[in-house]
Amino acid sequence: MTEDPKLSDEDLERVQQFISSGYNSTERGPFRAFALLAVTWGVVIALGVVSYYIGKWAGYL
């Protein structure tokens, strides 16, 4: 079961040239897992503190 290519050889060559040109590439910094973890824990702690004070203010605690 061989399929005929949907693009001609010229079109495939143009697609490959566009992909390898680097037009869509972006420079990325290193992934900082500990910074992400710290920000996530900071948000969780902040939401916990806010919910504690809301519960205290509403009379549930």
C-alpha positions in Angstrom: 0.0 0.0 0.0 2.0 2.9 -1.2 0.5 6.3 -1.3 1.3 8.8 -4.0 2.8 12.0 -2.5 0.4 14.9 -2.4 3.0 17.5 -3.1 5.3 17.6 -6.0 9.1 17.4 -5.6 9.4 21.1 -6.1 6.8 21.8 -3.4 8.5 19.4 -1.0 11.8 21.2 -1.6 10.2 24.6 -0.9 8.6 23.3 2.3 11.9 21.8 3.5 13.7 25.1 2.7 11.1 27.1 4.7 11.2 24.8 7.7 15.0 24.8 7.8 15.2 28.6 7.3 14.7 29.4 11.0 12.0 32.0 10.3 9.7 30.5 13.0 12.5 29.7 15.5 12.7 31.7 18.7 15.6 32.0 21.2 14.6 30.4 24.5 16.1 30.7 27.9 16.9 27.8 30.1 14.0 26.1 31.9 14.1 26.9 35.6 12.2 24.3 37.4 12.9 25.6 40.9 11.7 29.1 39.9 8.4 27.6 38.6 8.1 25.5 41.8 8.7 28.6 44.0 6.1 30.7 42.1 3.6 27.9 42.3 4.1 27.4 46.0 3.9 31.2 46.5 0.5 31.3 44.7 -0.8 28.4 46.8 0.4 30.0 50.0 -1.1 33.4 49.1 -4.5 31.8 48.2 -4.4 29.8 51.4 -3.8 33.0 53.5 -6.6 34.8 51.7 -9.0 32.0 52.2 -8.1 31.8 55.9 -8.8 35.4 56.4 -12.1 35.2 54.4 -13.1 32.2 56.6 -12.2 34.1 59.8 -14.0 37.2 58.6 -17.2 35.2 57.7 -17.2 33.5 61.1 -16.4 29.9 59.9 -13.1 29.7 61.8 
